[in-house]
Every structure is written in structure tokens, then in C-alpha cells.
Amino acid sequence: MAASGDALAAWRRQLGHERVLDDPVTLDRYAASTSSWSTRPLAILRPHDTAEVAQLVHVARAHRVPLYPISTGRNWGYGDACALADGHAIVDLSAMNRILEANAELAYVVIEPGVTQRQLSQYLREHELPLWMDCTGAGPDTSLMGNILERGFGHSPYGNRFQSVAGMELVLADGEIVHTGFGHYPSSVNRRVYPYGVGPYVDGLFTQSNMGIVTSLGLWLMPRTQALNHFLCMVREHEDIAPVIDALRPLRLDGTLRSILHIGNDLRVISGGTTFPRELAGGRVPLPEEVRQQLRTASGVGAWTVSGALYGSDAQVAAARRAVRRALAPTRAHVQLLDERKLDLAAAAARLLKGTGFGKRLAAKVALGRSLFEMNRGIPNGRFLAGAYWRRRGGLPPGFPADANPALDRCGMLWVSPVPPMRGEDLLRVHALAEPIFRRHGFDLFVTFSMINERALGGVLTVAYDAEDAAEVQRARTCYREIFDTMMATGYIPYRVGLQSMADLDSGNDGYWRMVGKIKAALDPANIIAPGRYSARQHPCA
Amino acid sequence: MAASGDALAAWRRQLGHERVLDDPVTLDRYAASTSSWSTRPLAILRPHDTAEVAQLVHVARAHRVPLYPISTGRNWGYGDACALADGHAIVDLSAMNRILEANAELAYVVIEPGVTQRQLSQYLREHELPLWMDCTGAGPDTSLMGNILERGFGHSPYGNRFQSVAGMELVLADGEIVHTGFGHYPSSVNRRVYPYGVGPYVDGLFTQSNMGIVTSLGLWLMPRTQALNHFLCMVREHEDIAPVIDALRPLRLDGTLRSILHIGNDLRVISGGTTFPRELAGGRVPLPEEVRQQLRTASGVGAWTVSGALYGSDAQVAAARRAVRRALAPTRAHVQLLDERKLDLAAAAARLLKGTGFGKRLAAKVALGRSLFEMNRGIPNGRFLAGAYWRRRGGLPPGFPADANPALDRCGMLWVSPVPPMRGEDLLRVHALAEPIFRRHGFDLFVTFSMINERALGGVLTVAYDAEDAAEVQRARTCYREIFDTMMATGYIPYRVGLQSMADLDSGNDGYWRMVGKIKAALDPANIIAPGRYSARQHPCA
């Protein structure tokens, strides 16, 4: 306690009182979490630049107070802004939000951790740069870098985001500032065009890790394309999704489909428009089958919906449209190819039919279509966060999605992210493993499988729960653990985990984790930076 | 010396006498190098599997004898099979040459270090797998893994080879066997479809490095495509290449050109068919301008030739052909689009015209065209090694390219590999920096710039010298150093270096190399594995 008091005093001398916060209201705010494993920090530190980060690391080390760096702290469903244990000092990097460089010719920007999806998207439009950002559905106010360092994925051909990183600046636990790639050569003119540099390529070491604090990175952006189509494909029956995956895989493998397709179940789509219908369900959980069918019919969705974008020249997009139709012809999929001309027509029709039920449903579809096209162009939209509010007592907050913050809004949400090989049978197997567990614990299985690369699906299974019902919170935890353990046991290892599972990644007899532990000990012997984060061997406050 | 004697004895007990070689003839063979910085090993160890690698590492560590792992040792132009200093034990992994797994559906194989380009290529054809391997021009008997771990690049859409690695098995200096990606979870069914795994992504750490000995890796392969075209584009005058680069960059950036284009100067092309014409040159070096013009005319090449492949469906390739023609129309490039129907016609014409000069030139062009198409489909060809023999006394050996081995054939070759941003002006600048240095030292500048990703060129400047002329060897070293230093000073940092330059990568005040040194010390405190390799801070035999 004395040590942390001294550290706080030293940080206040460094950053000033207004940037070292430990009042209870602020601490509560940072402790808010969509997960039920919240931790309470010692204080919040708000550096303005890399030099300040290096200085505050020195203080942390001198006083042995653990730090927990966040970008904007919106790691929804995986721990939000929380450290692994109480009493860590949160290094909130959101004030470091400069776009340090933008290069239209070579199609990249250099960003700090606080740069949000909204900010970069607006910047590109305001400066009329012919570039599009890859975008996630996590909302406009989330950090790009925070997601990239967690190896998140987006929607566009640049959706395998880590592959778009070219050069990091980072601060190590001894305060050393390191530039990766070619960036540590002051003369280098090639630091943003070739990520690997010369010598060991280390960038991966700073993703899903606690090896350092990344303070900026080069981010490749995709050039605007001549044409953009969106494609939606629906199957009515559950099992019918398997042949669709197998039909699309060759197109993903051969580069016809270069963007990340998302495959959502009925509830994933339905939850975008409504929250859990308590009255219809009559107190029953999970959602009774007849109500689910009712909602499906009302929103016109089938068991599964595939959603993806086709990018390229007019000729390329036309060829891709034909290839998609041809591939899916033998399946039971209903394919819809959207272009913006079609959307305009539908919008006009919806205006004509205003006041009718059909007109209203059409207008809603047009609005969704517009959001999808915007997303494909890197314009973020908060509407895709709606799923987080599924079991929330008050439903969607007024004004949603403006200022949506699932953690502060007391949403309950835990994510499990198994990675099945991109095969229909694997998708069905993961679903079959998870579904009975969700049902047994009274939860509705929301799931999206995304074609995160050419060979794998990134599954996201959501346990959405009522954070204000203590019994339901308990059930959610149990449900989460069972699903996590089942996926680990069956070999569908997740690509990313929440704080609560980091220690469980290491069996205790795993050469990989032993090696990671050695590297961590070499770079951060006092275990100052995010102890326990993707590093089971270095327990917090050791 | 006592220590190394004890180590040899222990290795002989382990591997048997026939797999621990230290007779002078064998040592000479392994010391042979295209570079003039050759080193002589203590012995050659030939393990057969990972367990044996782990055991021999234990012995090395116990006796403090440095190891130097090679795959097949054909690291031409960068040090071949040589360790950084004399007296290291070469761990020759070429006998570990199993293809451990092949999966046509998910398009990957799992290979050991000894698997050569020829072997995998033949395997895919013999098993009629609908997959193509990415291929380099380094010849059929080179190791795939060796090149990948050096972050080499090939020709196809999978030419950025490190991006095709999914899961490594490796042996650390303490003998621990580690599986990266998801592979360290015994249950995992997803280890070959998603490279990053969960937690820090460490694979990059084992490329261009001495952190461990990689004993197998998952390698993604490209699915065979319906259509394949080759495109050649030539400019007569030197400066005319700049607008060509700038015209092609947007097509590379937007995915129209997904494979790695190679841009070679006149000598790079000419040296594929002939060696330095000593008589024509009349004892003068470098090649006199009038002789160079004569050779250009004779072989019908311009100052620069761009060579690349278009892959995809018929519709995609047709769209790409049109896009390439449209983009290059405003430049002075002469564009030729080859398909195999055209090649067949040309072959028929060549047969008709047999005996005439024109027929002979046409037949040679057809043969080159066939080799290019084979290369694009992952069938390696030794002919692209011819450049290494440019200044060799005896010219091309009889039977070339069968069994070509530039090191044993006493070729002299040093490579410098600067990475310019993908812009015409940068290409011209690198050329303008290098050309006078080559000329001043009497060498002919061969150069290829390859579009190794969407934003960078990988330059390969070759100093080809007569290894049997001591004065020329000295000039080659000096020339090499000047070029290397110039590229470093002007910020065109190389993507890869030969043994002779590894220590020069570190200024002595470089946070990146300090960090790499710490990681090395944590994983290999006795500095047993490849001391000094991409690690200036850990000198050999420390």
C-alpha cells in the first residue's frame, strides 16, 4: 500500500493531478464490465505521448506496482477495461489519439492507440483520401489498435488485421522505446511498406500479450474500389448451412472472396433488431421454440445468414457474383446480391408504402443494407452492438446506438471464440457441442462464424445474460466455463479469450507457455506490465 | 578442443559414426560458399528426427559447442551452408525430409526441413493433389523451409511465403520441443488452419533468427486455378521503368495482380542464357557499353523486363489482362500476354523454322516461356540459377542446370537486398546509388526488383565475381561493402543479409537489437544455436 501511495505521488508529479485519477466514480467506471469478472483498479493514468509512457513505466517498476495498458478499454465480452486483478494502475492510452501520418500513394496510416474507428473513418473522408478502413461491428468509439493487438478481425479484404500492421513503436518494461520492422534504423525510408524488417520478426510477440506497451503502429489500408456489392445468403434449415460453407470455401481459397464473410444464426440476426421478448416468452428461458419461429418469420430470416462483400473493378465484381451464384446453385441457399442502386429503389418503394407493415419492414431492411455498405467501406455503426443488450433489463437504451457502451449500460455478455476448420461438418459439430450447454443453462445461443482467413472460421458464441440477476450471472459463468472447457477438450481452441480464462490456457506442462514465460521474464523481470495477461505463469502481483 | 572432442564422441554414441562426419572432404564440401567469407565446420551432424535434434542440442549445451542448423545449406549468395565462425557443428537437417501430412480440402502440407522444391512439387503431381506450390528460382534441390525461415519470396500469390506458415515445431536450446500456433494443445483440430494460435504469436521470432531449430512446419498451398497467363512487359530505356512501376502498383494494391512480379534489368535476363563474354569484352570489366547493347539486341531485351503471372478463373484472368493493358497503355512498355495456346503455336513455328536463326531464337523463347509457366505452377527449374555463373571461369558447367550447385561449382556471388517502397522514383534511386559503385569496381550490375507485397519492392543486387581470381574477390568484397553501407545509409534497409553483414545490422545503440539479445539470452543462455546469426550482440564462441 505504501508502495502504491508512493507510485501515485510520483505519477502525479509526472503527469499532473488531473491525469492520475483515483476517485471512486472514475474507478467504478473503469471497473464496469460486460463480463461478470470485474476488477477494480488502483488508479487511472492518462499519458499524452510515448515519453510519458516510458516515464510512468519507470515509476511502476521502481515501486513494483503493476500496470494494465488499455487503448479505449472497450474489449467487450473479453474483459473490457479490466486488469486481471484488483489494484493495478490502468494506463489509459485514449488521449494518445493522433493520426501521425497518412500516405495515399502507398495506402497506409500511422496511428496511436486512442484512434477510434470513427476518428480514422472521418479523417479519411475529410481528407478525401482514396482509402477505406477495415471496420468491426464493435462500434465507432472502439480503438483500432486495441482490436488489432487482440488479433480481432473485421469485414473487408483487410479483415485479417494483424497482416496490415507495418511497424510498431512500443515501450518495454525497462522503459526502453523500441521500433520494430525497419523503424529502428533512423534512416529507413521503408518502415511502413515492409512489416518484417531484418532479423527476427517480433511484432506477433506484442499481440495477445503483456510483453510491452504499443504506442503507435503503421496500418495498411485498402484502396477504394470501383465496385462494391454486398451479398446475403440464407438457409431456412439448420443443417443446410454445411453445404454452403463447403461451396464457399473454394471461393475463399482462390481469392474470389477476399473479404471476411460472416455467418450468423437466426438469433444473431434477430438480436440486431430486438431484445429478449420477456412477455412473449412468458418467463421461460431460453427462448421457447415457438417464439423463436415467430421471430424468424417476423424478421424474415432463416436458420443461418451469410453476409459478405464483393470488392473490385466492375468486371471483377461481376465475375465474383457469377462465381458465388454458380457455387451456391446446388445448395438450398437463397442468395441475394445487393448493390446500391437496388437499395435506392427499395428505399423509394419503402417511402411509397410508408405506414403499411410491408413498407415498415422494407424501410428497416434498407437501413440495415445501408449500414452494411457503410461497414464495408469502413464507416462504423453502433447498431451491430445491439446483441449485447439481448437480456438487458431495460432493453435498448433510448437513443441507441448513439453513445452505446455495453459495459456502462450494464449489459451481460461473455464470448467464447472457437476456431473450426472451414468445413460444414466442423461448423455443425461446434454448434452441436454448444447448443445443449446453452439450453441447459437457460441461455439463447447466438453465434457467428466468420471466414477469418482462407481456411478457418472464427466462431463467436455469445452468452448474453442479465447482469442484474445474481442467479443468472452465476448460470452464465457456469455456462461459459462448460462451453470453454468443451471447446478446449474437443480441439476447437479459441483464437482469443477473456480475462477469466487466461490461466486456463496453460495446462502446466506446455512447452509453448514455458517459452512465453521465459521471454516475459527476460523483458519484464518484475512482471510490471499486465501481469497474467496471456501468461498464466506470471500471476498478478507475484 | 577437448570439449569438442567429447561432444563428437557423445554425438557418435547418439547418431552412430556414419551420421557424425568430420573427414576433410566432407568439411570442405560444407565450407564451399558462393560468398568469399567461408567458414569451416567442426563436424556435420545428420539427425533423422526431432527427438535426435533435441538430444544433440543437449550434448552441444553440455560441452558448449555451437551448433549451426541448415536445411539443405543452399542459401546461395547469403552464406550457403556456412556458420558464422569456424568450428561450429553443422546440424544438417536434409535427411529429415518427410512430407508429414497433405490436405487437399484445406490446401496445406506439413513438411520437414529437408523437403526440397523438387520433392514437394513431384509429390503433389504424383498424388494428383489439386494444389500448387510456390516456387523460387533457386533450383529444384533447395529446401522450402530453409527459404521460408529466411523470409524468402517466390512467384505466385503465395510468394510472401511467411504468410503461408501455419504451425511450427521447434527445438529450443534447452532441448525443449515446442509447437507454435494451436499445435501445443494435443487436442487441437485447428493447428494448420489458423497460424496465430492464442497468446503471443511467436512464429516470426524463429525467422531470420537463431532462437531455435525448426523441425517441421505447416505450409499453405494455393489451389490450382482454372486459368493461368504469364505476362511480360519490356521497356527499352532505363528511365521508362519508373512509370511502369507506378502504373502497376495500383493493380498490386487492389488485388488484380496477386502474384509476385519480378522486374529484372537487361543483364539479369541476358545472364539467364550466357556468361560473361570475355572475348567480346576483350579483357575489359565491367561489360563495355557497346557489348552490352549488342547482347541486348541479340537476345531481344530492353533495359528492363517485368515478368509475372495472372491466376484465376477464365473471367478473372481476362479481367486482369484488360486491367494490365489499360494501366500500361500510357507508358512506353511493350506488353506481351502469354497463354499456353500461344506457346504451342510458337513451338510449332519454331519447329518449322528449325535451322534458321529466327527459329533458334524462337525455340529458346518457347523454352523460357515453358519454364516460366512451370515455375508459376510450382515446378522448379535450375535454369534460373544461371546468373550465378556469370563470371565463372569455365562458364556454365556441362549438363547445366542438372545438379547445378553454385557453391561447389565455385561461383562467386554476393547479394544485397534493399527494400525500396514500390515507386518508380525509389527504384531509379536505388539503381542510381548502386550503379556507379558496381562500375567503379569493375562489376556488372544485375538487379531484380520483386513486388514482394502490395507496397514494397524486394531488390536483389548481385555482385557476380570470379571466385578464382584473388584480386577480383577482393574487389567484390569492397564493392559489396560499399553497396551495403550505401543502402543502409540511404534508408533502403535490406530484407535479408549474408553472414558477413549480420554484425553490421546493429549500430550498438539500437533498442530492437537489445531486445532481441535479451530474448536470445533467455532462450539460449549458453549461446549454443547459430551464435551471431541475426544477433550481433551474441558473438560466436562467446
Boltz contact constraints between the chains, C-beta under 6 A:
constraints:
  - contact:
      token1: [A, 106]
      token2: [B, 421]
      max_distance: 6.0
  - contact:
      token1: [A, 106]
      token2: [B, 455]
      max_distance: 6.0
  - contact:
      token1: [A, 107]
      token2: [B, 253]
      max_distance: 6.0
  - contact:
      token1: [A, 151]
      token2: [B, 196]
      max_distance: 6.0
  - contact:
      token1: [A, 176]
      token2: [B, 511]
      max_distance: 6.0
  - contact:
      token1: [A, 178]
      token2: [B, 511]
      max_distance: 6.0
  - contact:
      token1: [A, 178]
      token2: [B, 512]
      max_distance: 6.0
  - contact:
      token1: [A, 178]
      token2: [B, 515]
      max_distance: 6.0
  - contact:
      token1: [A, 182]
      token2: [B, 493]
      max_distance: 6.0
  - contact:
      token1: [A, 184]
      token2: [B, 510]
      max_distance: 6.0
  - contact:
      token1: [A, 184]
      token2: [B, 512]
      max_distance: 6.0
  - contact:
      token1: [A, 185]
      token2: [B, 493]
      max_distance: 6.0
  - contact:
      token1: [A, 187]
      token2: [B, 491]
      max_distance: 6.0
  - contact:
      token1: [A, 188]
      token2: [B, 491]
      max_distance: 6.0
  - contact:
      token1: [A, 188]
      token2: [B, 493]
      max_distance: 6.0
  - contact:
      token1: [A, 189]
      token2: [B, 491]
      max_distance: 6.0
  - contact:
      token1: [A, 190]
      token2: [B, 419]
      max_distance: 6.0
  - contact:
      token1: [A, 190]
      token2: [B, 421]
      max_distance: 6.0
  - contact:
      token1: [A, 193]
      token2: [B, 421]
      max_distance: 6.0
  - contact:
      token1: [A, 193]
      token2: [B, 455]
      max_distance: 6.0
  - contact:
      token1: [A, 193]
      token2: [B, 456]
      max_distance: 6.0
  - contact:
      token1: [A, 194]
      token2: [B, 419]
      max_distance: 6.0
  - contact:
      token1: [A, 194]
      token2: [B, 456]
      max_distance: 6.0
  - contact:
      token1: [A, 196]
      token2: [B, 151]
      max_distance: 6.0
  - contact:
      token1: [A, 198]
      token2: [B, 494]
      max_distance: 6.0
  - contact:
      token1: [A, 199]
      token2: [B, 208]
      max_distance: 6.0
  - contact:
      token1: [A, 199]
      token2: [B, 534]
      max_distance: 6.0
  - contact:
      token1: [A, 200]
      token2: [B, 205]
      max_distance: 6.0
  - contact:
      token1: [A, 200]
      token2: [B, 209]
      max_distance: 6.0
  - contact:
      token1: [A, 200]
      token2: [B, 516]
      max_distance: 6.0
  - contact:
      token1: [A, 201]
      token2: [B, 204]
      max_distance: 6.0
  - contact:
      token1: [A, 201]
      token2: [B, 207]
      max_distance: 6.0
  - contact:
      token1: [A, 204]
      token2: [B, 201]
      max_distance: 6.0
  - contact:
      token1: [A, 204]
      token2: [B, 204]
      max_distance: 6.0
  - contact:
      token1: [A, 205]
      token2: [B, 200]
      max_distance: 6.0
  - contact:
      token1: [A, 207]
      token2: [B, 201]
      max_distance: 6.0
  - contact:
      token1: [A, 208]
      token2: [B, 199]
      max_distance: 6.0
  - contact:
      token1: [A, 209]
      token2: [B, 200]
      max_distance: 6.0
  - contact:
      token1: [A, 223]
      token2: [B, 253]
      max_distance: 6.0
  - contact:
      token1: [A, 223]
      token2: [B, 254]
      max_distance: 6.0
  - contact:
      token1: [A, 253]
      token2: [B, 107]
      max_distance: 6.0
  - contact:
      token1: [A, 253]
      token2: [B, 223]
      max_distance: 6.0
  - contact:
      token1: [A, 254]
      token2: [B, 223]
      max_distance: 6.0
  - contact:
      token1: [A, 315]
      token2: [B, 319]
      max_distance: 6.0
  - contact:
      token1: [A, 316]
      token2: [B, 319]
      max_distance: 6.0
  - contact:
      token1: [A, 319]
      token2: [B, 315]
      max_distance: 6.0
  - contact:
      token1: [A, 319]
      token2: [B, 316]
      max_distance: 6.0
  - contact:
      token1: [A, 419]
      token2: [B, 190]
      max_distance: 6.0
  - contact:
      token1: [A, 419]
      token2: [B, 194]
      max_distance: 6.0
  - contact:
      token1: [A, 421]
      token2: [B, 106]
      max_distance: 6.0
  - contact:
      token1: [A, 421]
      token2: [B, 190]
      max_distance: 6.0
  - contact:
      token1: [A, 421]
      token2: [B, 193]
      max_distance: 6.0
  - contact:
      token1: [A, 455]
      token2: [B, 106]
      max_distance: 6.0
  - contact:
      token1: [A, 455]
      token2: [B, 193]
      max_distance: 6.0
  - contact:
      token1: [A, 456]
      token2: [B, 193]
      max_distance: 6.0
  - contact:
      token1: [A, 456]
      token2: [B, 194]
      max_distance: 6.0
  - contact:
      token1: [A, 491]
      token2: [B, 187]
      max_distance: 6.0
  - contact:
      token1: [A, 491]
      token2: [B, 188]
      max_distance: 6.0
  - contact:
      token1: [A, 491]
      token2: [B, 189]
      max_distance: 6.0
  - contact:
      token1: [A, 493]
      token2: [B, 182]
      max_distance: 6.0
  - contact:
      token1: [A, 493]
      token2: [B, 185]
      max_distance: 6.0
  - contact:
      token1: [A, 493]
      token2: [B, 188]
      max_distance: 6.0
  - contact:
      token1: [A, 494]
      token2: [B, 198]
      max_distance: 6.0
  - contact:
      token1: [A, 510]
      token2: [B, 184]
      max_distance: 6.0
  - contact:
      token1: [A, 511]
      token2: [B, 176]
      max_distance: 6.0
  - contact:
      token1: [A, 511]
      token2: [B, 178]
      max_distance: 6.0
  - contact:
      token1: [A, 512]
      token2: [B, 178]
      max_distance: 6.0
  - contact:
      token1: [A, 512]
      token2: [B, 184]
      max_distance: 6.0
  - contact:
      token1: [A, 515]
      token2: [B, 178]
      max_distance: 6.0
  - contact:
      token1: [A, 516]
      token2: [B, 200]
      max_distance: 6.0
  - contact:
      token1: [A, 518]
      token2: [B, 522]
      max_distance: 6.0
  - contact:
      token1: [A, 519]
      token2: [B, 519]
      max_distance: 6.0
  - contact:
      token1: [A, 519]
      token2: [B, 522]
      max_distance: 6.0
  - contact:
      token1: [A, 522]
      token2: [B, 518]
      max_distance: 6.0
  - contact:
      token1: [A, 522]
      token2: [B, 519]
      max_distance: 6.0
  - contact:
      token1: [A, 522]
      token2: [B, 522]
      max_distance: 6.0
  - contact:
      token1: [A, 534]
      token2: [B, 199]
      max_distance: 6.0
